[in-house]
């Protein structure tokens, strides 16, 4: 089942995100250790961080252009998606997050989240970024009509407010690429 997220879902959403990051992002070849990812995700689950993210979520769920949905199994949150229909910087839709509990990978729950997210976004360009080495996610997005934007490699800052120069992979940044899904024109 998929439904709109509420601020009361915040802690479960953050736990799903942490579990997903721990499953998807460690990669010795690019210098991203499991311990480093755990150090990031553990900070999300402190009482102070959970309170702050719940307050942000209040604004997100009240944004008319915002999309915040959760996937449930047996009334337990197993995944979520966060997107906007109109990004302030470029005007098109942007998927900020789509995460699933790792034990739910391959069950169709992620596809259900993506399908609902794209349905809610509508017929417009959609952008997202993905860890450049996350082949499973890149294949998933390609199956959903996304293509890699050439020369879009960048570093995603993982520190407070993303303001930690210089960015160094495995110290304060994750390498990402952009993907875009073009408008779908119905005949």
C-alpha positions as CSV (number, residue, x, y, z in Angstrom):
1,X,0.0,0.0,0.0
2,X,1.2,3.5,-0.8
3,X,-0.1,6.6,1.0
4,X,0.8,10.2,1.7
5,X,3.5,10.7,4.3
6,X,2.8,12.5,7.5
7,X,5.2,14.2,10.0
8,X,4.5,11.3,12.3
9,X,6.2,9.0,9.8
10,X,9.4,10.9,10.1
11,X,11.4,8.5,12.3
12,X,10.4,5.5,10.3
13,X,11.3,7.3,7.1
14,X,14.7,8.3,8.4
15,X,15.4,4.7,9.6
16,X,14.5,3.4,6.1
17,X,16.8,5.9,4.6
18,X,19.6,5.0,6.9
19,X,19.2,1.2,6.2
20,X,19.1,1.9,2.5
21,X,22.2,4.1,2.6
22,X,24.1,1.4,4.6
23,X,23.1,-1.2,1.9
24,X,23.7,0.9,-1.2
25,X,26.5,3.4,-0.6
26,X,29.6,1.6,1.0
27,X,32.0,0.9,-1.9
28,X,35.7,0.2,-1.2
29,X,36.6,0.8,-4.9
30,X,35.6,4.4,-4.6
31,X,36.7,4.9,-1.0
32,X,33.3,4.9,0.7
33,X,33.5,2.7,3.8
34,X,30.6,1.2,5.7
35,X,31.8,2.9,8.9
36,X,31.8,6.3,7.2
37,X,28.2,5.8,6.0
38,X,27.2,4.6,9.4
39,X,28.7,7.7,10.9
40,X,26.5,9.8,8.7
41,X,23.3,7.8,9.2
42,X,23.7,7.6,12.9
43,X,23.5,11.4,13.2
44,X,20.1,11.3,11.5
45,X,18.6,9.2,14.3
46,X,19.5,11.3,17.3
47,X,16.6,12.9,19.1
48,X,17.7,16.4,18.0
49,X,18.1,15.4,14.4
50,X,14.7,13.6,14.3
51,X,13.0,16.6,15.8
52,X,14.6,18.9,13.2
53,X,13.7,16.6,10.3
54,X,10.1,16.3,11.5
55,X,9.8,20.1,11.6
56,X,11.2,20.2,8.0
57,X,8.7,17.5,7.0
58,X,5.8,19.6,8.3
59,X,6.7,22.2,5.6
60,X,7.3,19.5,3.0
61,X,3.9,17.8,3.3
62,X,2.1,21.2,3.2
63,X,3.9,22.3,0.0
64,X,1.4,22.0,-2.9
65,X,4.2,21.1,-5.3
66,X,5.7,18.5,-2.9
67,X,5.3,14.8,-3.1
68,X,6.0,12.8,0.0
69,X,4.7,9.2,0.0
70,X,5.4,6.0,1.9
71,X,5.1,2.4,1.0
72,X,3.7,0.1,3.7
73,X,3.7,-3.6,4.3
74,X,1.7,-4.9,7.2
75,X,1.2,-1.3,8.3
76,X,5.0,-0.8,8.6
77,X,6.8,1.8,6.5
78,X,9.2,-0.1,4.1
79,X,10.0,2.8,1.7
80,X,9.4,6.4,0.8
81,X,9.7,8.9,-2.0
82,X,10.2,12.6,-1.8
83,X,9.9,14.9,-4.9
84,X,8.7,18.2,-6.1
85,X,6.6,19.0,-9.2
86,X,8.4,22.3,-9.6
87,X,12.0,22.8,-8.5
88,X,12.8,26.4,-7.6
89,X,16.2,26.4,-9.4
90,X,15.1,24.9,-12.7
91,X,11.3,24.7,-12.8
92,X,11.0,21.1,-13.6
93,X,10.2,18.2,-11.3
94,X,12.9,16.7,-9.1
95,X,13.0,13.4,-7.2
96,X,15.0,14.1,-4.1
97,X,14.8,10.6,-2.6
98,X,13.4,7.2,-3.2
99,X,14.5,4.7,-0.7
100,X,13.5,1.2,0.3
101,X,14.4,-1.1,3.2
102,X,17.1,-3.4,1.9
103,X,15.1,-6.6,2.6
104,X,12.4,-5.2,0.2
105,X,14.8,-4.7,-2.7
106,X,13.5,-6.7,-5.7
107,X,10.0,-7.1,-4.4
108,X,8.3,-4.5,-6.6
109,X,7.8,-2.1,-3.7
110,X,10.4,0.3,-5.2
111,X,8.7,0.2,-8.6
112,X,5.3,0.9,-7.0
113,X,6.8,4.0,-5.3
114,X,8.4,5.1,-8.5
115,X,5.2,4.6,-10.5
116,X,3.2,6.6,-8.0
117,X,5.8,9.3,-7.8
118,X,5.9,9.7,-11.6
119,X,2.1,9.7,-11.8
120,X,1.9,12.5,-9.2
121,X,4.6,14.5,-11.0
122,X,2.8,14.3,-14.3
123,X,4.0,14.9,-17.8
124,X,7.1,17.0,-17.3
125,X,10.9,16.7,-17.2
126,X,12.0,14.9,-14.1
127,X,15.6,15.1,-12.7
128,X,17.3,13.1,-10.0
129,X,20.8,12.3,-8.9
130,X,22.2,9.0,-8.0
131,X,25.5,7.7,-6.6
132,X,27.6,7.2,-9.8
133,X,28.7,3.7,-8.7
134,X,25.2,2.5,-7.7
135,X,24.6,0.2,-10.7
136,X,21.4,-1.3,-9.3
137,X,19.8,2.1,-8.8
138,X,21.0,3.3,-12.2
139,X,19.5,0.3,-13.9
140,X,16.2,0.8,-12.0
141,X,16.0,4.5,-13.1
142,X,16.8,3.5,-16.7
143,X,14.0,1.0,-16.7
144,X,11.8,3.9,-15.7
145,X,12.8,6.1,-18.6
146,X,15.7,8.0,-17.1
147,X,18.9,8.7,-18.9
148,X,22.3,9.7,-17.6
149,X,23.1,13.3,-18.2
150,X,26.5,13.4,-19.9
151,X,29.3,15.2,-17.9
152,X,27.0,15.6,-14.9
153,X,29.5,14.1,-12.4
154,X,29.6,15.9,-9.1
155,X,30.2,15.4,-5.4
156,X,27.2,15.3,-3.1
157,X,28.2,16.9,0.2
158,X,27.2,14.9,3.3
159,X,28.1,17.5,5.9
160,X,26.0,20.1,7.7
161,X,24.1,22.1,5.1
162,X,26.5,20.8,2.4
163,X,29.0,23.5,3.2
164,X,32.3,21.6,3.8
165,X,35.0,22.6,1.4
166,X,36.9,21.0,-0.1
167,X,34.7,18.0,-1.0
168,X,36.6,14.6,-0.7
169,X,35.0,11.3,-1.6
170,X,34.6,9.2,1.5
171,X,35.4,12.1,3.8
172,X,32.5,14.4,3.2
173,X,31.1,13.6,-0.2
174,X,29.6,10.9,-2.4
175,X,30.2,11.0,-6.2
176,X,26.9,11.4,-8.1
177,X,25.6,11.7,-11.6
178,X,22.3,13.4,-12.8
179,X,19.6,11.5,-14.6
180,X,16.7,13.0,-16.5
181,X,13.4,11.7,-17.8
182,X,12.0,13.7,-20.6
183,X,8.4,14.7,-21.0
184,X,6.1,11.9,-22.2
185,X,3.9,13.0,-25.0
186,X,0.7,11.0,-25.4
187,X,-0.9,10.7,-28.8
